[in-house]
């Protein structure tokens, strides 16, 4: 700013107003600031563009290390993003009402087997499921995933206009088809009416899946799955509109594939969910 105004005002007056030493001013002119790691900028932009609303610096740093073999710190990537003028929006709590499928005790309920212990050494040990709502001009859509706490993979999912049992049975069909022989995972949910339904309870029991439920009014008990919804709404949904349910569902399916196969996870030491699962089964 001092340099740009020096032709119009006295340099001495400008330096005094800026509280800048003359030596510092001339040093800055002789040593213009260089961009940080310019050889990485193209890749940073490419990784950032993989999610519709961008992604954070940790995600980009993991991709640079895994895909380019770059030796780069997280805070260096944050600096690069600042110089490039790109940033991922920060999630903020709002007062909007969240979707709730709780209708009281309408079927069989279960104890909270997990007790907020979401840690798992590998895939198909502990899993979570829930339903979240997306509002669009044409109406509401509901997304029901099953999330593996060990591999961080969205193992099965369904996107539907009505949040009904047909959606839940579609999720179970996918889950049963993928479940390895001998697996007996814990599947945790809230106390939504879907998870108390006799058909849901019977299918889990027949498959040897242990059912676990959050306590009423304790959303933290379901925190691991809720965290996935938060990332999804930040990176995929926020500020966007779709012309139809079909287009929304198509793009959400693509995002889930991105999550499973390309989105790297800090807790997996920079691996994608798919890479972690494959390594676990190969061990």
C-alpha positions as CSV (number, residue, x, y, z in Angstrom):
1,X,0.0,0.0,0.0
2,X,2.9,2.3,0.8
3,X,4.5,1.7,-2.5
4,X,1.2,2.2,-4.4
5,X,0.7,5.6,-2.7
6,X,4.3,6.8,-2.8
7,X,3.8,8.7,-6.1
8,X,1.0,10.8,-4.5
9,X,2.3,11.4,-1.0
10,X,5.5,11.9,0.8
11,X,7.2,8.6,1.5
12,X,8.2,9.8,4.9
13,X,4.6,10.6,5.8
14,X,3.4,7.3,4.5
15,X,6.0,5.3,6.5
16,X,5.1,7.3,9.6
17,X,1.4,6.6,9.2
18,X,2.1,2.9,8.6
19,X,4.5,2.8,11.5
20,X,7.0,1.2,9.2
21,X,10.8,1.6,9.3
22,X,12.4,2.9,6.1
23,X,14.8,-0.1,6.2
24,X,11.9,-2.5,6.4
25,X,10.2,-0.8,3.5
26,X,13.2,-1.0,1.2
27,X,13.9,-4.6,2.3
28,X,10.4,-5.6,1.3
29,X,10.8,-4.0,-2.1
30,X,14.0,-5.8,-2.7
31,X,12.6,-9.2,-1.5
32,X,9.1,-9.5,-2.8
33,X,7.0,-12.2,-1.2
34,X,7.1,-15.5,-3.0
35,X,4.2,-17.9,-3.2
36,X,4.4,-20.9,-0.9
37,X,5.2,-24.2,-2.7
38,X,3.9,-23.1,-6.1
39,X,4.6,-26.5,-7.6
40,X,1.7,-27.8,-5.5
41,X,-0.9,-25.2,-6.4
42,X,-2.4,-27.1,-9.4
43,X,-2.8,-30.3,-7.3
44,X,-4.3,-28.3,-4.4
45,X,-6.9,-26.8,-6.7
46,X,-7.7,-30.2,-8.2
47,X,-8.2,-31.9,-4.8
48,X,-10.3,-29.0,-3.5
49,X,-12.6,-29.3,-6.5
50,X,-13.4,-33.0,-5.9
51,X,-16.1,-32.1,-3.4
52,X,-18.8,-29.6,-4.7
53,X,-18.2,-27.2,-1.8
54,X,-14.5,-27.9,-1.5
55,X,-12.7,-29.6,1.4
56,X,-10.4,-28.7,4.3
57,X,-6.6,-28.3,4.4
58,X,-6.1,-31.6,6.2
59,X,-7.9,-33.5,3.5
60,X,-5.8,-31.8,0.8
61,X,-2.6,-32.4,2.7
62,X,-3.3,-36.1,3.0
63,X,-4.0,-36.3,-0.7
64,X,-0.7,-34.5,-1.5
65,X,1.3,-36.9,0.6
66,X,-0.5,-40.0,-0.7
67,X,-0.8,-39.2,-4.4
68,X,2.3,-37.0,-5.0
69,X,4.5,-38.2,-2.3
70,X,4.9,-34.6,-1.3
71,X,6.5,-33.8,2.1
72,X,4.2,-31.1,3.2
73,X,2.7,-30.1,6.6
74,X,-1.0,-29.4,7.2
75,X,-0.3,-25.8,8.2
76,X,1.6,-25.3,4.9
77,X,-1.4,-26.4,2.9
78,X,-3.6,-24.0,5.0
79,X,-1.1,-21.2,4.0
80,X,-1.2,-22.2,0.4
81,X,-5.0,-22.2,0.4
82,X,-5.0,-18.7,1.9
83,X,-2.7,-17.4,-0.8
84,X,-4.9,-19.1,-3.5
85,X,-8.1,-17.6,-2.0
86,X,-9.9,-20.9,-1.4
87,X,-11.4,-22.1,1.8
88,X,-13.8,-24.7,3.0
89,X,-16.8,-23.3,4.9
90,X,-16.9,-23.9,8.7
91,X,-19.8,-25.8,10.1
92,X,-21.9,-23.6,12.4
93,X,-24.6,-24.6,14.8
94,X,-28.0,-23.2,13.9
95,X,-31.4,-23.1,15.5
96,X,-33.1,-25.0,12.7
97,X,-35.1,-28.1,13.7
98,X,-33.4,-31.4,12.9
99,X,-35.4,-34.3,11.4
100,X,-36.5,-36.7,14.1
101,X,-38.0,-40.1,13.5
102,X,-38.8,-40.7,17.1
103,X,-42.4,-41.5,17.7
104,X,-42.2,-43.0,21.2
105,X,-41.9,-46.7,22.0
106,X,-43.8,-48.3,19.0
107,X,-41.9,-51.6,18.9
108,X,-38.9,-53.3,20.5
109,X,-36.1,-51.2,22.0
110,X,-32.5,-52.2,22.9
111,X,-29.9,-51.1,25.3
112,X,-27.0,-48.9,24.3
113,X,-24.4,-51.5,23.8
114,X,-21.8,-49.1,22.4
115,X,-22.1,-46.6,25.2
116,X,-20.4,-44.0,23.0
117,X,-17.4,-46.3,22.4
118,X,-17.2,-45.9,18.6
119,X,-13.6,-47.1,18.3
120,X,-13.0,-50.2,16.2
121,X,-9.8,-52.0,15.0
122,X,-11.2,-53.0,11.7
123,X,-14.3,-53.1,9.4
124,X,-17.5,-54.9,10.2
125,X,-17.2,-54.6,14.0
126,X,-19.2,-51.5,14.9
127,X,-21.6,-49.6,12.6
128,X,-24.1,-46.9,12.8
129,X,-27.3,-45.9,10.9
130,X,-29.6,-42.9,10.9
131,X,-31.8,-40.8,8.6
132,X,-31.2,-37.2,7.7
133,X,-33.4,-34.8,5.8
134,X,-32.6,-32.5,2.8
135,X,-34.9,-29.7,1.9
136,X,-35.2,-28.6,-1.8
137,X,-37.7,-26.5,-3.8
138,X,-39.4,-29.6,-5.0
139,X,-39.8,-31.1,-1.5
140,X,-37.8,-33.2,1.0
141,X,-35.4,-36.1,0.4
142,X,-34.2,-38.5,3.1
143,X,-30.8,-40.2,3.2
144,X,-30.3,-43.4,5.2
145,X,-26.8,-44.8,5.4
146,X,-25.0,-47.6,7.3
147,X,-21.6,-46.2,8.4
148,X,-18.7,-48.5,9.4
149,X,-16.9,-46.9,12.4
150,X,-13.8,-49.0,11.7
151,X,-13.2,-48.3,8.0
152,X,-15.1,-45.0,8.0
153,X,-17.0,-46.4,4.9
154,X,-20.6,-45.8,4.0
155,X,-21.3,-49.5,3.4
156,X,-25.0,-49.2,2.4
157,X,-27.3,-46.3,1.7
158,X,-30.6,-45.3,0.3
159,X,-32.0,-41.9,-0.8
160,X,-35.8,-41.7,-0.8
161,X,-38.6,-39.2,-0.9
162,X,-40.6,-40.8,1.9
163,X,-38.6,-42.1,4.9
164,X,-40.4,-45.4,5.0
165,X,-39.6,-49.0,5.7
166,X,-39.1,-49.7,2.0
167,X,-36.0,-47.4,2.2
168,X,-34.8,-49.2,5.3
169,X,-35.2,-52.7,3.8
170,X,-33.3,-51.5,0.7
171,X,-30.4,-50.5,3.0
172,X,-30.6,-53.9,4.8
173,X,-30.6,-55.7,1.4
174,X,-27.3,-54.0,0.5
175,X,-25.8,-54.5,4.0
176,X,-26.6,-58.3,4.0
177,X,-25.2,-58.7,0.5
178,X,-21.9,-57.2,1.5
179,X,-21.5,-58.6,5.0
180,X,-18.5,-61.1,5.1
181,X,-19.0,-64.6,6.4
182,X,-18.6,-64.9,10.1
183,X,-19.1,-61.1,10.8
184,X,-21.4,-60.2,13.7
185,X,-21.2,-56.4,13.9
186,X,-23.0,-54.1,16.3
187,X,-25.4,-51.8,14.5
188,X,-26.1,-48.7,16.5
189,X,-29.1,-46.3,15.9
190,X,-31.3,-43.9,17.7
191,X,-34.8,-44.9,18.9
192,X,-36.5,-44.0,15.6
193,X,-39.6,-45.9,14.7
194,X,-37.9,-47.6,11.8
195,X,-35.4,-49.3,14.1
196,X,-38.1,-50.6,16.5
197,X,-40.0,-52.1,13.5
198,X,-40.6,-55.8,13.8
199,X,-39.3,-56.5,10.3
200,X,-36.1,-54.5,10.9
201,X,-35.4,-56.2,14.3
202,X,-36.1,-59.7,12.9
203,X,-33.7,-59.3,9.9
204,X,-30.9,-58.1,12.1
205,X,-31.4,-60.9,14.6
206,X,-31.5,-63.5,11.8
207,X,-28.2,-62.1,10.4
208,X,-26.5,-62.2,13.7
209,X,-26.2,-58.5,13.9
210,X,-26.3,-57.0,17.5
211,X,-28.7,-54.1,17.8
212,X,-27.8,-51.1,19.9
213,X,-29.8,-47.9,20.5
214,X,-29.1,-44.4,21.8
215,X,-31.0,-43.3,24.8
216,X,-33.9,-41.0,24.3
217,X,-32.9,-37.4,23.9
218,X,-29.1,-38.2,23.8
219,X,-28.0,-37.3,20.3
220,X,-24.3,-37.6,21.4
221,X,-24.9,-41.3,21.7
222,X,-25.2,-41.3,17.9
223,X,-22.4,-38.8,17.4
224,X,-20.2,-40.9,15.0
225,X,-23.0,-41.1,12.4
226,X,-24.1,-37.5,13.0
227,X,-20.6,-36.4,12.2
228,X,-20.8,-38.0,8.7
229,X,-24.0,-36.0,8.1
230,X,-22.2,-32.8,9.1
231,X,-19.4,-33.4,6.6
232,X,-21.8,-34.4,3.9
233,X,-23.9,-31.2,4.3
234,X,-20.7,-29.1,4.4
235,X,-19.0,-30.6,1.4
236,X,-21.9,-31.6,-0.8
237,X,-25.2,-29.9,0.1
238,X,-24.7,-26.4,1.6
239,X,-25.9,-23.6,-0.7
240,X,-27.0,-25.9,-3.6
241,X,-30.3,-26.6,-5.3
242,X,-31.3,-29.4,-7.7
243,X,-34.0,-29.3,-10.4
244,X,-35.4,-32.7,-9.4
245,X,-35.1,-35.5,-6.9
246,X,-33.5,-37.7,-9.6
247,X,-30.7,-35.3,-10.1
248,X,-30.2,-34.8,-6.4
249,X,-30.0,-38.6,-5.8
250,X,-27.6,-39.1,-8.7
251,X,-25.2,-36.5,-7.3
252,X,-25.5,-37.7,-3.8
253,X,-24.7,-41.3,-4.9
254,X,-21.6,-39.9,-6.6
255,X,-20.5,-38.1,-3.5
256,X,-20.9,-41.3,-1.4
257,X,-18.6,-43.1,-3.9
258,X,-16.1,-40.2,-3.6
259,X,-16.3,-40.6,0.2
260,X,-15.6,-44.3,0.1
261,X,-12.9,-44.3,-2.6
262,X,-11.2,-40.9,-2.7
263,X,-11.8,-39.0,0.6
264,X,-8.9,-39.6,2.9
265,X,-9.3,-40.0,6.6
266,X,-7.1,-38.7,9.4
267,X,-8.0,-41.5,11.7
268,X,-7.1,-44.0,9.0
269,X,-3.6,-42.4,8.7
270,X,-4.4,-40.9,5.4
271,X,-6.0,-43.9,3.7
272,X,-9.4,-43.9,2.0
273,X,-12.1,-46.1,3.5
274,X,-11.7,-48.5,0.6
275,X,-7.9,-48.7,1.0
276,X,-8.3,-49.4,4.7
277,X,-10.9,-52.1,4.2
278,X,-8.8,-53.8,1.5
279,X,-5.7,-53.7,3.7
280,X,-7.6,-55.1,6.7
281,X,-8.9,-58.1,4.7
282,X,-5.5,-58.7,3.2
283,X,-3.8,-58.8,6.5
